[in-house]
Amino acid sequence: EKSARKPLPRSVNLIGFREDPELEELRGLLEKADVEVRGVLLPELTLARVDRLPEASRNVFLPNQLWQHLYDQLLFDSRTPHLSPPAPYGFEGTLRWLEEVVGAFGWTAKRRRAVEEAASGWRVRFEELKGEASERRLGFVVRGDETYNLTRPASTAGIPLVAMLEEMGFALDVFLQVRYRESARKAVEDVHAVFARPERHRLQAFDSPEGMAGRLGDSKADAFFTSHFFDWRVTAAGKNLFSLQHFEMGLRGAVRTAERLLGICRTPF
């Protein structure tokens, strides 16, 4: 009987999305365009959730290289068509995600109007925050062989760090740890290619702990990205810290992320 079930029209499973307020906002935005979320799978994984997957007309995957091996298993066994759009992070990124997901079923003027109305209030607040962020800088310290953390969002759980911060209005300092001329050139090219407004950003290399300390000390950035709890190398330079945990998906999430990062910038060491 389960194999004979027909999927519901205009319905999706969200694969790789956590059950949290961010997902509830996405669910609400999809509902405004008459698309129903039937199932949510990974990181939550139960037999009941797996059994519900055939009820949806599409599987929508969140880009995340940590889950890719499980995604591959689902794709191998599933007859359900799938979508893998860039994750719904940032204001325009969320709208593009909706465009692709809802577009699989078709838009109408009424559905577009409903989504635009839902976005309008958040857009006003986002533009206000963008004005303040345009006067601020944030920074990254990256190993030359790990530039993929800035260039491939799937390596950062789908978060397009550079694109999202640029959209918010921040200028960026990116300091690359490199040892050889050729690797330095390649790292600089990779990062530079993802900048939408390269003239606003600073991209420099270093090859020693002393060099990194010098770059941090000279930087005008208010805070630096780190994966280490209370990274003393950053705080010793008088800079605050931010990390992946400060980013949220969705329209409301874009506003909350900007508010959170600006709060960090206003609280220097």
Secondary structure, DSSP 8 states (H G I E B T S, - for coil): -GGG----SSEEEEES--SSHHHHHHHHHHHHTT-EEEEEESSS--HHHHHHGGGSSEEEE---GGGHHHHHHHHHH--S-EE-----BSHHHHHHHHHHHHHTT---HHHHHHHHHHHHHHHHHHHHHHHHHTT-EEEEEEEGGGTHHHH-GGGGTT--HHHHHHHHT-EEEEEEE-SSHHHHHHHHHHHHTT-SSGGG-EEEEE-SHHHHHHHHHH---SEEE-SSTT-HHHHTTT-EEE-GGG--BSHHHHHHHHHHHHHHHTS--
